[in-house]
Amino acid sequence: TQPPRYLRLRMLQDQQGIIGTLMDVTEEIEKRKRIEHERDYDLLTNRYNRRAFERIAQELFNRQEQKLKPISAMLMMDMDNLKSINDTYGHDSGDTYIRSFADALDVFADERCIIGRRSGDEFYIFFYGYTSREELMAVIQRGWDSIKKKKCEITDGSVVSIGVSGGVAWYPEHSVLFPQLLHYADFAMYCVKNGVKGSL
């Protein structure tokens, strides 16, 4: 199929009739879309970058609070073993490991959520507008179990399991403010990393 074309129609009316001009603005529109994509998306994983994720989530809290109710949750995730893979196989393999994890998050693609990369090996998902904590926890657990089964083939042909630790904070139980919810999920993840690593 042919790529889409974008046209701009301008019309002027005077006493003698209507004059119209039709311009092809495809290049201008595509350039704008590229700039917006580079602004909002992480180049390695094609997930929202930190700035875009936090902006979109904060807009939900500010303008569309009804979409959060009755239950929402922030899931923070930290990849296990990235340093070990970088040290053992090199940073290209580390990048492959990160991309494989980001791709594994597609398991949540049909859910009501926002997915982003926070930093090198940290990702977060904000789930919103579920009917109960039990319903949302079932969604998170199914996705978590799927991610934990994923494998990653790195540059020398070695296959490694994707390891991840995570923490969850609940809206409105833990906080109705986005920054605090993020902080509590981060703290929950930190507890896991320093306790039973690899769990949720």
trRosetta pair geometry for C-beta under 8 A, 3 or more apart (Angstrom, degrees):
i j d omega theta_ij theta_ji phi_ij phi_ji
2 5 7.9 -14 136 -27 116 95
4 26 7.6 179 111 -124 66 108
5 24 6.4 -50 -175 -140 111 100
5 26 5.0 -64 -145 -74 62 129
6 24 7.3 105 77 -165 58 57
6 25 5.1 -68 108 77 104 79
6 26 4.7 146 33 -89 84 57
6 28 7.7 -112 85 62 132 85
6 29 4.3 39 33 9 167 153
6 30 7.9 -173 8 -33 129 78
7 22 5.7 -7 -174 -173 118 94
7 23 6.8 149 -159 76 64 43
7 24 6.1 -39 -102 -101 71 49
7 25 6.8 126 -129 20 18 84
8 22 7.4 158 78 -155 46 47
8 23 4.8 -16 57 60 96 98
8 25 4.8 47 -16 -13 112 133
9 20 6.3 -12 -168 -169 92 113
9 21 7.5 163 -151 83 46 48
9 22 5.5 -12 -101 -104 74 76
10 20 6.8 159 84 -153 47 62
10 21 5.0 -5 57 55 97 93
10 23 7.6 22 2 -1 104 108
11 18 5.8 -4 -172 -174 107 108
11 19 7.1 159 -154 83 57 44
11 20 4.6 -20 -101 -99 80 87
12 18 7.1 158 82 -155 42 58
12 19 5.0 -12 61 60 95 93
12 20 7.7 180 21 -79 63 41
13 17 7.4 -102 -142 140 67 29
13 18 4.8 -24 -99 -100 80 79
13 19 7.9 -179 -82 21 33 65
14 17 7.1 5 61 49 71 39
14 19 7.7 10 11 1 99 104
24 27 7.8 62 129 2 91 87
25 28 4.6 -47 -176 43 85 120
25 29 5.7 87 123 -25 89 98
26 29 6.0 -62 -147 39 29 107
26 30 6.0 25 159 -17 67 111
27 30 5.9 -56 -143 39 27 109
27 31 6.3 30 157 -21 63 107
28 31 5.9 -56 -150 34 27 112
28 32 6.6 26 153 -18 62 106
29 32 5.7 -55 -151 36 33 111
29 33 6.3 32 152 -19 66 106
30 33 5.6 -53 -146 37 33 112
30 34 6.4 37 153 -22 65 103
31 34 5.7 -53 -150 33 31 112
31 35 6.5 32 153 -19 64 105
32 35 5.8 -54 -150 35 32 112
32 36 6.4 30 153 -17 65 107
33 36 5.7 -54 -147 38 32 111
33 37 6.2 34 154 -22 66 106
34 37 5.7 -55 -146 36 30 111
34 38 6.3 26 157 -15 65 107
35 38 6.0 -57 -147 39 28 107
35 39 6.3 31 152 -23 63 108
36 39 5.6 -55 -149 34 31 115
36 40 6.2 3 163 0 66 115
37 40 6.4 -74 -142 47 25 94
37 41 5.3 -20 180 16 69 124
38 41 7.0 -61 -104 50 18 87
38 43 7.5 21 -136 -79 74 96
39 52 7.3 119 123 -69 74 115
40 48 6.2 -47 164 -133 85 75
40 49 6.5 -172 173 25 32 94
40 51 7.7 -117 -121 86 51 93
40 52 3.8 91 -151 -93 79 148
41 46 5.7 1 178 -148 126 46
41 47 6.9 154 -150 81 79 20
41 48 6.4 -70 -105 -104 57 33
41 49 6.2 128 -175 -22 9 89
41 52 7.1 -16 -59 20 42 160
42 45 4.8 14 94 45 123 92
42 46 6.8 -92 72 -30 75 12
42 47 5.3 1 33 61 117 72
42 48 7.1 46 -10 108 92 18
42 49 4.6 136 -61 -82 76 79
42 116 7.8 125 -20 -165 119 68
42 117 4.5 1 -34 43 163 133
43 46 7.8 15 -158 -66 18 56
44 95 6.1 -120 -149 -152 124 97
44 98 6.2 9 140 106 133 130
44 99 6.3 -120 160 -74 86 90
44 102 7.7 149 115 -11 85 157
44 117 7.7 39 65 -36 102 179
45 98 6.4 -94 -72 141 110 97
45 99 5.9 -166 -104 -110 69 59
45 102 3.6 -159 -153 -111 115 168
45 117 5.3 121 45 -48 145 142
46 102 7.3 128 49 145 72 138
47 102 5.4 -131 -26 -152 122 116
47 105 7.2 31 -94 67 134 148
47 115 5.5 -86 -148 122 114 95
47 116 5.6 155 146 -132 106 32
47 117 4.8 115 77 -22 122 93
47 123 7.1 4 114 -133 168 111
48 52 4.4 -131 -162 92 98 113
48 53 4.2 129 117 -64 127 83
48 56 7.0 -82 -138 17 157 136
48 114 6.7 -10 14 175 154 93
48 115 6.6 144 20 91 101 53
48 116 3.8 -57 81 -102 101 93
48 117 7.2 175 80 18 52 66
49 52 5.3 85 53 16 72 102
49 53 6.9 -140 93 -8 31 94
49 116 6.7 6 110 -161 6 104
49 117 6.4 -34 -118 63 46 90
50 53 5.9 -60 -145 37 26 110
50 54 6.2 15 165 -11 65 111
50 116 6.4 123 -94 155 36 128
50 117 7.1 -73 -51 96 71 58
50 118 5.3 74 -97 -142 101 47
50 119 7.1 32 -63 -59 132 62
51 54 6.3 -64 -147 41 23 102
51 55 6.2 24 156 -20 63 111
52 55 5.7 -57 -145 37 30 112
52 56 6.2 23 161 -15 67 108
52 116 6.9 -179 80 -115 85 126
53 56 6.2 -63 -149 38 25 104
53 57 6.1 19 158 -13 65 112
53 114 6.1 144 -145 143 79 116
53 115 7.7 -82 -113 115 117 22
53 116 2.9 -35 -77 -53 143 164
53 117 7.9 179 -30 38 141 38
53 118 7.4 -81 58 -84 153 67
53 124 6.8 117 163 71 151 105
53 126 7.7 143 -178 -1 97 114
54 57 5.8 -54 -139 42 31 110
54 58 6.0 33 160 -21 65 109
54 116 7.8 -121 -30 79 61 172
54 178 7.7 128 -156 149 77 131
54 182 7.8 12 -114 -84 101 156
55 58 6.0 -59 -146 37 24 109
55 59 6.5 29 153 -23 61 105
56 59 5.7 -50 -152 30 32 115
56 60 7.0 38 149 -21 61 98
56 114 5.6 174 103 -133 125 150
57 60 5.7 -49 -160 26 38 114
57 61 6.9 31 147 -13 66 103
57 114 5.7 -149 -71 63 88 152
57 126 4.9 105 -115 8 121 167
57 178 5.7 139 131 -145 104 133
58 61 5.5 -54 -154 39 40 111
58 62 6.0 32 151 -17 72 111
58 178 5.2 -145 -100 56 67 168
59 62 5.6 -58 -137 43 32 107
59 63 5.5 -22 -179 25 71 114
59 64 7.1 33 136 13 75 103
60 63 7.3 -71 -115 54 14 75
60 64 5.2 -58 -141 65 54 102
60 65 7.5 114 154 -85 60 37
60 67 5.9 -94 -154 76 99 123
60 68 6.2 117 152 -61 107 99
60 114 7.9 -147 -22 -19 141 137
60 126 7.7 173 42 128 152 140
60 128 6.1 -90 180 -104 151 168
60 178 8.0 119 67 -84 91 128
61 65 6.5 40 -158 -93 36 81
61 68 7.0 49 -96 -53 59 146
61 176 7.9 138 -145 161 107 65
61 177 7.3 77 -166 -145 147 37
61 178 4.6 -117 -27 -41 158 113
62 65 7.8 -140 85 -52 8 89
64 67 4.4 13 143 6 106 121
64 68 7.6 129 112 -22 73 83
65 68 5.6 -47 -165 21 50 115
65 69 7.2 44 147 -23 72 103
66 69 6.0 -55 -155 27 42 111
67 128 5.7 40 135 141 90 127
67 129 5.0 -57 176 -65 60 125
68 72 4.5 -60 -161 -22 80 142
68 128 5.1 -68 -112 -153 56 106
68 129 6.2 -97 -119 -61 10 68
68 171 5.8 -61 177 124 118 141
68 172 7.9 91 133 -59 119 87
69 72 7.7 -53 -65 -22 24 100
69 129 6.8 19 59 -113 36 62
69 172 7.9 1 -103 -29 80 112
70 130 7.5 -78 63 86 71 52
70 131 6.5 43 39 -152 110 34
70 132 7.3 9 82 -80 121 42
71 129 7.9 60 66 171 53 6
71 130 4.6 -52 78 73 99 90
71 131 7.0 -5 26 86 110 14
71 132 6.0 64 -1 -165 149 10
71 133 5.3 -154 -139 -68 151 57
71 135 7.6 135 65 56 140 100
71 136 5.5 -140 120 -10 122 139
71 170 7.0 -35 -157 -163 90 101
71 171 7.1 139 -163 81 42 70
72 126 7.0 15 174 177 112 85
72 127 6.0 180 -157 97 65 63
72 128 4.2 4 -118 -116 119 61
72 129 6.5 29 -79 -21 96 41
72 130 6.9 143 -84 17 44 88
72 136 7.7 172 -126 -115 21 160
72 170 7.6 141 83 -163 48 54
72 171 4.0 -8 66 58 94 121
73 126 7.6 -177 92 -152 42 51
73 127 5.0 5 54 55 84 105
73 130 7.9 -16 0 22 99 130
73 136 5.7 143 2 148 127 141
73 140 7.1 -52 89 -58 146 140
73 168 5.5 -2 180 -168 123 103
73 169 6.7 163 -157 82 72 42
73 170 5.2 -28 -103 -107 90 59
73 171 6.5 -153 -74 17 37 80
74 124 6.6 -7 -173 -172 90 115
74 125 7.7 160 -157 85 46 48
74 126 5.4 -18 -105 -106 72 78
74 127 7.9 -163 -76 25 26 71
74 168 7.0 155 81 -153 52 53
74 169 4.9 -3 54 56 101 93
74 171 7.5 81 -18 -26 86 101
74 181 4.8 130 -7 147 137 102
74 182 5.9 -127 -171 -88 163 49
74 184 7.6 113 61 70 125 88
74 185 4.1 -107 107 -42 107 151
75 124 6.5 161 86 -156 57 63
75 125 4.6 -4 58 59 109 93
75 126 7.7 -168 23 -79 71 31
75 127 6.9 47 -9 -9 108 104
75 140 6.1 174 -82 -132 141 121
75 166 6.0 -2 -175 -173 91 124
75 167 7.5 164 -153 84 50 40
75 168 5.3 -16 -100 -99 70 82
75 185 6.6 -154 -117 -155 10 133
76 118 7.7 2 -140 -18 90 154
76 122 7.0 -15 -172 -166 91 103
76 123 7.9 156 -160 86 47 46
76 124 5.1 -21 -106 -104 60 98
76 166 6.3 162 85 -153 53 68
76 167 5.0 -6 56 58 103 88
76 168 7.7 -168 21 -76 71 34
76 169 8.0 34 -7 0 104 97
76 182 7.7 102 -69 -158 118 60
76 185 4.1 138 -14 140 109 103
76 186 5.3 146 -90 -83 171 49
76 188 7.0 138 43 66 114 94
76 189 4.2 -92 98 -34 115 141
77 122 6.9 154 85 -155 53 55
77 123 4.8 -15 65 64 106 88
77 124 6.8 175 20 -86 76 44
77 125 7.5 32 -6 1 115 94
77 164 5.2 -5 -170 -174 108 120
77 165 7.2 154 -153 80 58 41
77 166 4.5 -21 -99 -96 73 98
77 189 7.1 -151 -91 -120 18 134
78 121 6.0 58 -164 119 67 96
78 122 5.2 -19 -101 -100 74 79
78 164 6.9 150 75 -156 40 68
78 165 5.2 -18 61 62 93 92
78 166 7.3 176 18 -80 67 48
78 189 5.6 122 -8 171 111 125
78 193 6.0 -9 69 -76 147 125
79 82 5.0 73 103 -45 116 114
79 97 7.2 126 174 139 147 107
79 98 6.9 -118 -18 -104 168 68
79 101 5.6 -80 -97 -76 124 170
79 121 4.1 -109 43 -172 104 102
79 122 7.6 -129 4 -69 78 34
79 123 7.7 64 -38 -1 92 101
79 162 7.4 -69 -138 -169 98 83
79 163 6.7 96 -174 83 63 69
79 164 5.6 -41 -109 -99 48 77
80 163 3.2 -68 64 122 113 117
80 164 6.0 -139 0 -71 89 20
80 165 5.9 91 -57 -19 103 92
80 197 6.1 111 -110 168 131 109
80 198 5.9 -14 -36 -80 159 79
81 84 4.7 -53 -160 42 73 119
81 85 5.8 74 140 -25 88 97
81 97 8.0 -118 100 -171 93 151
81 160 7.5 -148 119 169 145 137
81 163 5.0 80 8 44 115 134
82 85 5.8 -57 -149 37 33 108
82 86 6.2 34 154 -19 67 106
82 94 5.8 77 -170 -147 84 100
82 97 6.2 174 -116 103 77 138
82 98 7.1 49 -123 -67 124 90
82 120 7.1 155 130 139 159 106
82 121 4.4 -136 -5 -96 159 140
83 86 5.7 -54 -148 38 31 113
83 87 6.1 27 156 -16 66 109
84 87 5.8 -58 -145 40 28 108
84 88 5.9 15 161 -11 66 115
85 88 6.0 -61 -134 45 27 102
85 89 5.5 -28 -175 32 67 113
85 93 5.6 -134 165 119 100 108
85 94 5.2 144 103 -90 104 72
85 97 5.2 69 113 -35 167 158
85 154 6.9 -159 -162 -94 116 157
85 160 6.8 -136 -99 39 120 172
86 89 7.4 -68 -110 57 11 73
86 90 6.9 -35 -158 151 48 12
86 91 5.4 27 -140 -91 94 61
86 93 7.3 -177 -94 74 39 91
86 94 4.0 20 -81 -65 85 139
88 93 7.9 -72 83 83 79 150
89 92 7.9 -101 131 67 91 75
89 93 3.6 -19 115 38 123 165
89 94 7.4 161 76 -39 98 69
89 154 5.4 24 160 141 164 145
89 155 6.4 151 170 39 114 100
89 156 6.5 -134 -140 5 107 112
89 158 7.0 -128 -96 44 137 135
90 93 5.3 98 66 10 72 101
90 94 7.2 -128 112 -5 41 91
90 155 7.0 -35 61 35 116 144
91 94 4.8 -47 -146 35 45 120
91 95 6.3 51 153 -23 70 96
92 95 5.7 -49 -152 33 32 112
92 96 6.6 35 147 -19 63 103
92 155 5.4 48 107 -53 113 145
93 96 5.4 -50 -149 35 37 114
93 97 6.4 43 149 -23 66 102
93 154 3.9 43 -146 -169 103 123
93 155 4.9 -102 -77 4 88 101
93 156 7.6 -23 -85 1 131 84
94 97 5.5 -50 -150 32 33 115
94 98 6.5 34 151 -18 65 103
95 98 5.6 -52 -149 35 34 112
95 99 6.3 33 153 -18 66 105
96 99 5.7 -54 -146 38 31 110
96 100 6.3 35 154 -23 65 105
96 152 6.5 141 131 175 92 114
96 153 7.7 -75 158 90 135 52
96 154 5.2 146 81 -122 138 68
96 155 6.5 172 -9 -45 151 78
97 100 5.8 -53 -148 33 28 113
97 101 6.7 27 153 -17 61 104
97 152 5.3 97 -116 135 62 163
97 154 6.5 -5 -56 -89 89 111
97 160 7.0 -18 -109 72 110 129
97 162 7.4 157 -165 -111 81 81
98 101 5.9 -57 -154 35 31 110
98 102 6.4 31 151 -18 66 107
98 120 7.6 -95 -103 174 140 60
98 121 6.8 -113 -102 -105 102 66
99 102 5.5 -54 -147 38 34 113
99 103 6.2 35 154 -20 67 105
100 103 5.7 -53 -148 37 30 111
100 104 6.4 37 150 -26 63 104
100 150 6.8 167 158 147 102 125
100 152 3.8 148 79 -109 174 111
100 162 6.2 -148 116 -82 111 122
101 104 5.4 -51 -151 29 34 116
101 105 7.1 44 149 -29 61 95
101 123 7.2 -166 133 -14 116 144
101 147 7.4 50 -147 -161 73 111
101 150 7.7 147 -102 90 51 144
101 152 7.6 -30 -43 -69 70 137
101 162 5.4 153 -90 -150 85 129
101 164 6.9 133 -140 -71 124 122
102 105 5.8 -45 -164 16 37 116
102 117 6.8 -26 -102 -72 118 116
102 123 7.1 174 -97 -93 73 144
103 106 6.0 -18 178 -12 52 113
104 107 6.5 -7 166 -11 61 108
104 146 7.3 173 -176 121 95 90
104 147 4.7 102 147 -125 127 81
104 150 4.6 -80 -107 -39 132 169
104 162 6.2 -152 -25 66 163 175
105 108 5.8 -37 178 27 71 108
105 115 5.4 136 152 -154 137 146
105 123 6.8 -124 -72 158 146 155
105 125 7.2 -176 -155 -70 119 125
105 143 7.9 39 -141 -178 53 121
105 147 7.3 26 -78 -97 53 123
106 109 4.9 0 -166 -39 63 118
107 142 7.6 -159 162 121 121 83
107 143 4.5 149 113 -134 121 84
107 146 4.6 150 -119 90 155 145
107 147 6.4 -124 17 -55 145 82
108 111 4.7 -56 -169 30 75 123
108 113 5.5 -38 161 55 122 147
108 115 6.4 137 83 -69 128 127
108 125 6.2 -11 129 -141 172 151
108 139 7.7 83 -122 163 88 102
108 143 5.1 29 -66 -121 91 149
111 127 6.4 -38 147 -123 124 102
111 139 5.7 116 -117 -175 137 134
111 143 7.7 -57 -18 -57 148 139
112 127 6.4 86 88 -161 76 68
112 128 5.5 -101 135 66 109 67
112 129 5.2 -68 134 58 158 107
112 130 7.2 -178 56 -60 124 77
113 125 5.1 8 177 -178 131 101
113 126 6.2 162 -156 82 74 46
113 127 4.6 -31 -95 -95 102 62
113 128 7.0 148 -97 11 48 74
114 125 6.9 164 79 -154 48 54
114 126 4.8 2 49 51 98 98
114 128 7.8 27 -4 -4 94 115
115 123 7.2 1 -172 178 84 111
115 124 7.7 176 -149 94 46 44
115 125 5.0 -11 -102 -104 72 88
116 123 6.8 172 93 -157 44 70
116 124 5.7 -10 63 61 88 82
116 125 7.8 164 22 -83 64 44
117 122 7.4 116 -170 88 60 56
117 123 5.4 -42 -109 -104 55 80
118 122 4.1 -50 64 108 114 105
118 123 6.3 -179 3 -105 87 19
118 124 5.4 62 -47 -7 117 106
119 122 4.7 34 44 39 87 109
124 182 7.5 18 -155 -132 163 91
124 185 7.2 95 -134 117 117 143
127 130 6.5 12 146 -26 110 122
127 136 5.7 142 122 -153 142 115
127 139 6.9 143 -136 94 151 135
127 140 7.0 -105 -21 -67 156 100
128 171 7.8 -6 -114 59 77 138
130 133 7.8 112 99 -84 123 24
130 135 5.1 -170 176 92 115 113
130 136 4.0 144 70 -64 169 105
130 139 7.3 -137 -106 9 144 140
131 135 5.3 52 56 17 87 157
132 135 4.6 101 57 3 83 100
132 136 7.1 -159 91 0 46 86
133 136 6.0 -62 -148 44 32 105
133 137 5.9 33 156 -22 69 110
133 170 6.5 1 -116 -135 112 141
133 173 7.8 27 -85 -22 133 139
134 137 5.8 -54 -140 37 27 110
134 138 6.4 33 156 -24 62 104
135 138 5.9 -57 -157 30 28 112
135 139 6.9 28 148 -18 62 104
136 139 5.5 -50 -153 33 39 114
136 140 6.4 36 151 -16 69 104
137 140 5.6 -52 -145 40 36 111
137 141 6.0 35 156 -21 68 108
138 141 5.8 -54 -141 38 28 110
138 142 6.3 31 158 -21 63 105
139 142 6.1 -55 -149 34 26 109
139 143 6.5 19 156 -11 61 110
140 143 6.0 -64 -153 42 28 108
140 144 6.0 31 153 -24 67 111
140 168 6.8 38 -170 -93 166 141
140 200 7.5 164 145 176 112 151
141 144 5.4 -52 -141 36 31 115
141 145 6.2 32 158 -20 65 104
141 200 7.6 -173 -104 73 68 157
142 145 6.0 -55 -149 35 27 109
142 146 6.5 27 152 -19 62 108
143 146 5.6 -57 -150 36 33 113
143 147 6.3 32 154 -20 67 105
144 147 5.9 -55 -148 35 30 110
144 148 6.4 29 155 -20 64 108
144 166 6.9 -116 -118 31 119 152
144 200 5.4 -27 -144 -52 156 152
145 148 5.9 -55 -147 35 30 112
145 149 6.9 28 154 -19 61 106
146 149 6.0 -63 -159 32 32 109
146 150 7.3 45 146 -40 63 96
147 150 5.7 -41 -162 3 41 119
147 162 6.4 -90 168 98 78 131
147 164 6.3 -21 131 26 127 145
148 161 7.8 17 -178 176 57 112
148 162 7.2 -138 -124 81 28 88
148 164 7.1 -118 -86 40 74 100
150 161 7.5 119 86 -158 52 61
150 162 4.6 4 83 16 101 129
151 159 5.2 9 174 -178 123 106
151 160 7.0 154 -160 79 72 30
151 161 5.9 -51 -106 -99 67 50
151 162 7.1 -152 -102 -15 17 84
152 159 7.0 156 77 -155 39 59
152 160 5.4 -24 62 64 93 81
152 161 7.6 99 16 -160 84 6
152 162 5.7 95 -24 -65 112 88
153 157 6.7 -22 -169 -148 102 35
153 158 7.3 157 -151 83 57 38
153 159 5.2 -29 -94 -97 69 77
154 157 7.8 -43 74 28 57 13
154 158 5.3 -15 52 67 100 89
154 159 7.7 174 10 -93 75 27
154 160 6.3 21 -15 7 117 110
163 198 5.8 -59 -161 -107 97 97
164 198 7.2 89 69 -133 35 53
165 189 6.2 119 121 -161 94 80
165 192 4.5 171 -179 119 112 120
165 193 5.1 142 98 -76 160 71
165 197 5.5 -71 -77 -155 132 60
165 198 5.7 -53 -79 -54 83 20
165 199 6.6 18 -132 46 79 43
165 200 7.6 179 -165 -80 46 46
166 188 8.0 3 142 114 52 103
166 189 5.8 -49 -160 -107 27 96
166 192 6.6 6 57 47 29 168
166 199 7.8 -109 42 118 73 38
166 200 4.4 -4 68 -118 107 79
167 185 5.1 150 105 -174 96 56
167 186 6.9 147 70 -99 136 4
167 187 6.9 -158 155 78 162 43
167 188 2.7 152 -167 99 120 92
167 189 3.3 -118 5 -47 114 61
167 190 7.2 -19 -29 12 153 54
167 191 6.8 101 -98 40 130 93
167 192 5.8 -161 -64 -2 91 121
167 200 7.5 180 -77 -162 27 56
168 185 6.1 -19 -146 -123 17 93
168 188 6.1 -81 40 107 37 160
168 200 7.0 39 -20 173 107 95
169 174 4.6 -101 -171 69 93 159
169 175 7.0 4 159 23 125 100
169 181 5.0 173 106 -163 128 67
169 182 7.7 -130 45 -58 142 11
169 184 3.7 108 -109 97 143 109
169 185 3.9 -106 3 -58 105 76
169 188 6.2 -177 -56 -6 82 134
170 173 4.2 16 96 43 116 114
170 174 5.1 115 55 -2 66 102
171 174 7.1 -65 -73 48 41 82
171 175 6.8 -48 -102 78 74 57
171 176 6.4 99 -149 -109 93 48
171 181 5.8 -12 -66 -108 98 143
172 175 7.3 -99 -160 104 54 19
172 176 4.8 8 -136 -79 99 90
174 180 7.5 -166 132 131 88 100
174 181 6.3 114 91 -114 109 71
174 184 4.9 -171 161 116 139 171
175 180 3.8 -159 -148 102 165 119
175 181 4.7 -145 69 -62 114 73
175 184 6.3 167 -3 -6 121 137
177 180 4.4 66 77 17 104 111
177 181 6.6 -178 85 -14 50 88
178 181 5.7 -58 -144 36 30 112
178 182 6.3 32 159 -19 65 106
179 182 5.7 -56 -151 36 32 114
179 183 6.4 34 151 -21 65 106
180 183 5.4 -52 -148 35 35 114
180 184 6.3 32 155 -18 68 104
181 184 5.9 -54 -147 36 30 108
181 185 6.4 29 155 -16 64 106
182 185 6.0 -56 -147 38 29 108
182 186 6.2 31 153 -20 63 109
183 186 5.6 -57 -149 37 29 114
183 187 6.4 30 152 -20 64 106
184 187 5.5 -51 -146 35 33 113
184 188 6.4 37 152 -21 65 102
185 188 5.6 -50 -148 34 33 113
185 189 6.5 34 152 -18 64 105
186 189 5.8 -55 -151 37 31 111
186 190 6.3 36 149 -23 64 105
187 190 5.4 -50 -147 33 33 116
187 191 6.6 40 152 -23 64 100
188 191 5.7 -50 -155 29 32 114
188 192 6.8 32 149 -17 63 103
189 192 5.6 -53 -154 34 36 112
189 193 6.4 37 150 -21 68 104
190 193 5.7 -52 -146 35 33 112
190 194 6.4 10 160 1 65 111
191 194 6.3 -72 -148 50 26 95
191 195 5.7 4 159 -4 67 124
192 195 5.8 -73 -132 50 26 98
192 196 6.3 -53 -150 67 70 68
192 197 6.7 111 150 -106 75 38
192 198 8.0 -154 166 35 107 28
192 199 5.6 -143 -148 70 113 80
192 200 7.2 -5 -110 -116 154 15
193 197 5.9 44 -140 -106 40 87
195 199 8.0 -60 95 46 98 120
196 199 4.5 13 111 10 109 134
